[in-house]
Amino acid sequence: MDITFKSQEGCRKTYSIHSPWDEVEPKFREVVRAVRGQAHLHGFRPGKAPEGLVKGRFQKEIREEVLERFLPDAARETLQKFSLDPVVEPYVEAVQLEEGHPFVCDLHVEVAPEVPEVNAQGIVVRCPRAEVKEAQVDRVLEGLRERAAVMKPQEVASEGDYLSVTMRRKGQAKGQDLFLRALADSHHPAERALSGRKTAEVFDLKVEPEAGEGEPGHDSPHAHLAPGEYEFTVNKIVRREVPPLGDDLAKDLGAESLEALRDRVRKDVEARLQAEMRALQEDRLIEALLDKYPVPAPPTLADRQLREDLQSMAEEWARQGLDPTKAGVNWEEIARSRRSVSERKVSAYYLLKAVAERNGLTVAEDELAAYFQNLAEGSRMPADRIRARYEKEGRLDDVRDLLARKKALGLLLSQASVTLVEAEPVPAEEG
């Protein structure tokens, strides 16, 4: 087998593979015998069909099986000859395999990028100053008030109250349970008729068709209820009551007083802002470093990162109630626009990994324990069980690698010059 270096583009090296037919023929004959022994052809018992007929009928299957047996040897010999350490499985293009002719192909091997010595000195990172505004604290407190609201039963419905009702269309035996709100300006005819209703009250409602209803372009006010006669039974009335912002609410939330609660919220907002600003500093530093030290990304790893990014995007949309499959999303266009972002993520990985290795940055056992304890605080599973799961799945080294890269990023950030500028930070909200 003749193997020669052909070209290199970034992290992808290409090698030309040429093997004479006498090296390929033994595997070819072996595959043909195996296929002939299993082939079911009309008029012939298994193993008795003429070899020429078998080769013609199963040409594609024979070729694929020969390649499957031959290519691993070619790849292994290439890696050994050129001392290559691929980051993904080698793959081939321009394959030529015909009986009686030499085997020819291009073998692509993706390797980790070569990262130069990296230093962040001289890089200026500009970031907004993390300053807590009282308006931010007020927004968080208002959110706490809203989450402390309670639903209290009522006998008579007033504007804004919520009602559990059973709706039955006249002439139909089966009713439908609904949860509505008494609103005078609602588009739902039933909601406009709820104020003043009492628990267990039964009332009739006739919905008249509007002029032009059903015509194209007509915006019907009865979009929630078709014209007709209905009977409603009021099952329950509740009123959402939001507690006042005061010492009683503060004590319910574990603070001694409203002022103590405000101080606690202010510290939480400040900590959150500090974390956000730190993350922003790190992102801007990485961008500056990649501009200063261009690091190519292995194309297959960039493809994987892109798929993960698109999957995360789709999941985020789903959490917001959007269905990407029904929203007419042009994934090809999004993928093209996001490609460079995914590539830089992979490049950043190798840059930070190189900095960690060159500076001997390792992860101590207590740092590993702290990582799993932090994960446990955001889940219902204790830290030791989370760690055991990671260990069973062989992911502990991935965690060590992640923490080492975080240390490398911290080292680089300490070398850079961070300039705080006056700007309105992104408001932090109670999580």
N, C-alpha and C positions, 0 to 999 in steps of 0.2 A: 504494500500500500504506500502510495506516494502522497505525502502531506506537505503543503507549502503555504506559507503566510501570503495572504492576498491583499488585505486592506484593513484599516481600522477607522472607525467613526465613533468618536466619543469613547464610551465604555464597551462598544461592540467590536470584537475582532473577528475577521472572516478568514477562513482557511479553505484552500482548494483540496478536495479529496479525489484521488484517482487510484482506482484499483483494477488491475487487469482481470479479464474474464476468468482465468484459471483460479483466481483467488475467490471469486464470487460463486463459481459453478458448484462447488460442494454444497453450499447452503441452498442454492437454487434447486439442485437435484433432491436434496433432503425434503424441501418443502413440497415439491411436485409429488414425491412418493407419498407424503402424508396426506395431501389433498386427494390424490388418486384413491387411496385406501378408504377414504370417507365419502367420496363423491357418489351421489345417487343420480345416475343418468338413465334415461329411458332405454330399455333394451339391454342393460348391462348390470351384472351384480356388482356390489361395492368392491373396488380393487381390480375389476376386470375391464374397465373402459380403456380404450387406447390412450396412450400418453398424450398424443397430439390433440385428441379431442378434449381431454381434461385441461390441457394448457390453453386451448382456445376458449373453452367455456368459463374457466376460472382465472383468466389472465389477471384481472384486477386483484383478486384475493391472493394469488400467488405472489404478485409484485409487493403487495403490502406486507405479507408475512416475511418475505426475504428482507425487505428493508428493516422490519422490526428486529430481525435477528442480526443484521449486518451493521446497522448504524451504531448500536451501543459500543461495538468493538472499535469502530472508526472514531467515535467521540473519545473513548477512553485512551486510545493511542495518541490522539491529538493533544489531550490534556497532559499526558505524561511527557510527550516529546517537547512541548513548549512550556512546561511547568506552570500550567494555568489553574487558577482557583475560581471557577465560575460561581456567580451569585444566583443563577437560575440554570435549569437544565439546558444544555446546548441544543440547538435546533438547526434544521437544514432547509435549503432552498435550491432551486435549479437542479433537481435530481434527475439523473439520466440512468435508467436501468432497463436494459433490453437483453434478451438472451443472445449470447455470443458476442456481446460488446462490453467494453470496460464500464465499470461503475464510476460515475462522476457526480459530484455535488459540491455545494458551498456549505460549510459548517460554520455557524455563527456561535461565538462564545462571548457572553457578557460577563465582564469582570468589574470588581469594585474600582471606583475612580481613584486616581492618584491625587492626594490632597497635599498641597504645599504647606510649609510652616505658616501657621495662622497666628496673627497678633492683632488685637483690636485697638492698640494705641494709635491715637490720631483720629479715630472715628468719633464723631460728635452725634449723639443721639438726643433729639429734641422731643420732649414729652410734656403734656399739660401737668401743671401742679395739682396734686391730689388735695383739694381743699373742700371741706364739707360745707355746704350751704344749709341754712336753716330750712329752706324750702324743701330740700331733700329729706331732712328729718321729719318734717311735717307730712310729706307724702307717705313715708313709711308708717308713721303713727296713724294716719287716716286708713291705710291698708289694714293695720291691726284692728282698728275699730270695725271695719267692714267685715273682717273675718270673725269677729266676736259677736256678730249679729245673731239673734235667735228668732225662731218662728213661734209666735204666741197665738193660740187659738182665739177666735173671735165669734161672737154670735151674729153680728151684722157686718156686712162687707162695706168698706169705705174705699174711696179712690186709692189705688195702688195695692190693695190687699190681694192675696193669692187664694184661689178657690179650686178645690177638687170637685169636679162635677161629673155626672153621667149624662151624656147626650143621646137621645133616641129620636130618630126621624119618624114622624107619624106614618103609620102603616107598616113599620118594621118592628119585629119583636126584640131584636138584639140591640143593646145600647153600646156606647163607646165611652170609656173613661178618659177625661181630659183634665189637664192642669192649666188653668187660665188665670189671668190677672184682670182686676177691675180697672179699666182704663177708658176714660171718656173719648179719647181721640184715637182709639185702636182701629185698625183696619178689620179686625175680627168682629163681626156683628154681635156675637155672644158676649165678648169682653165689654162692649159698650153698654150691655144690659145688666151688668153684675152689681153695680153699686146699689146698696140698700137691701140686697138679698140676705135672707137668713138661713142658718144651718137647717137642713132637712126640707127647705122650701122647694116646691115643684112649680115651675113656670113654663109657659109656652113662648115660643119665639118664631115669628114668621119672617123669613128672609125673601124680600122681593127682588126680582131681577132688575138690574139697572139698564137704562137705555143704552143700546149699543153693545151690551154685554155679549160676548161670544164672537164679536167681529174682530178681524185682524187688527192688532195694534191697540186694542182697547184694554186699559189697565183697570181690571175689575176690583172694586173695594171688597168683594166677597171672595177673594182668592182663597181664603181659609175655610169657606163654608158655602156650599152650593145653594141656590134658591130652593125654598121649600118650607115646610112646617116642622118644627122641632119641639121636643119636650126636654127640659133640663131639670135635673135633681141636684141640689146643692148638698154635697156630702160633708165638706169641711171647709172652714174659712180660717186662714192664718195671716198674721201681719208680721212683716219682717221689721224687727226693732233693733236699731244700731245703738249700742250703749254710748253715753257721752264720754268724751275724753277727759278723764279725771283720775283721782287716786284710786277709786274702786276698780276701774279697768286695769290700772297699773298693777294693783295687788293681784288681780286675777291672772295677770301675765307674769307673776313672780317678782315684781319690783315693789319696793317699799312705798313709793310715791310716784306721782306723774313726773316729777323732776328727775327721779332716779331712772325711770323708764326712758325718758328723753336722753339722758346721758348714755344709757346702755345702747340705745338705738344709734346715737351719734357715733359711738365707738365702733359699732358694727358697720355702719356706713363708711366710716373712715378706713377700717380694715379692708372692706370690699373695694373701695377706691384704690387703696394702696396696691392690692393684688391686681386690679385691672391695669393700673399704670405700670406695674412691674411687667406684666405680660406684654403691654404695648411697647415698653422699652426693649424687651427681648425680641419681639417681632421685628422692630425697626433695626435692631443691631444685626439680626440674621440677614435681613435684606441688604444692609450695607456690607456685610462680610461677603456675601455671595457676589455682590457687584465687584468687590475688591479681589476676591479669590474665586473665580468661576470654577465650579466643580460640576462636571457632567454627571447626569443621572443615567443609570442603566435603563434602557427603554422599556424592558419588560416590567421592571419594578415601578417605573413611572406609570405604566398602563394600569398596574394593580392599584396604585395609589389613586389614580383617577377614578377607577371603578368604586373604590371605597368612598371617595369624596361625593360622587354622584349618588351612591346609596344613602349616605348620611343626609344629603340634601333632600332626597325623596322621603326619608323617614321624618325629617323635620317638618316638611310640608304636611305629611300625614298627621302629625301631632297637632298641627294647626287646623285640621279639618279639611285639608285640600287633598284631592285625589289626582296625583300626577298623570294617571292613565286616562283621565277624563278631561284634563285641563289643556289639552293640545300642546303639551310641552315638546319643544324641539330639542331632544336630547343630543343630537349630533352637533347642533350649534352650541349648546351649553358645554359639551365635551371639548369642542375646539377652543372655546374661550377659557376653559379651566385647565387646559393641558399644561400651560407654563407654570401655573400655581402648583399643580401636582408634582411637576418635575423639580421645582425648587424645594418642595418638602423633602423629596428623596435626597437632593443635593445637601440640604441642611443636615440630614441624618448623618451622612458620611463625613461632613465637615466636623460636626461636634464629636462624632465617634473618634475621629483622628486626634482631635485636641485632647480628649479624655485619655486615650492610650498614650500619647506622647508625654502627658503630664502625670502619668501614673495615678489617675483619679479612680479610686475604687469605692465600693459601697460596703460599709460596715454592717454587722448584723443588726445593731440597734436602728440603723437607718432603714433597713429592710422591714423590720418590725413596725416602725413608725408608718411606713407606707401602707402596710396592710391594716393598721389600726385606723388610718384615715379613710380607707375604703370601707371599713366596718361601720364607721360613723354615718355613712350615707346609705347603709343597707340594714337589713334585718339579720344578717349573718355575722357571727363573731369572727374576729380577725384570724384566729387559728384555723377555722374551717375554710376561710377564703384562701389562706396560704396553702393549706393542704390541697385544695382544688387546683391552684396554680402549679403546685409541685407535681401533682398527678398528671397534669396536662403538659408538663415539661416547659413551663413558661417562667420559671424563676429567673433564668438567665436573661430573659427579655426584660424583666423588671430591673435587674441589676444594670443592664445596658441603658435602660431609660433613665435611671437615677444618676448614672455616671455622665450621661449626656447633659442632664440638668446641671450637674456640677460644672461641666465644661462651659456651659452657657453662663453660669454665674461668674466663673473666672474671667471670661471674655468681657462680660459686662463691667467687671471691676477695672479692667484695663481701659475701657472706653470712657469718654467724657460725656456725662449725662447733663443736659441743660434743661431745666424746668422753665416752661414758659407759661404766661398767664393765659388761660383758656378755660372755657366751661367744660369740666369733665362730664363724661357720660353719667347721667343720674343712676345711682344704685337703688335697687328696689329690694324690699324684703323678700328673700327666697323662700 
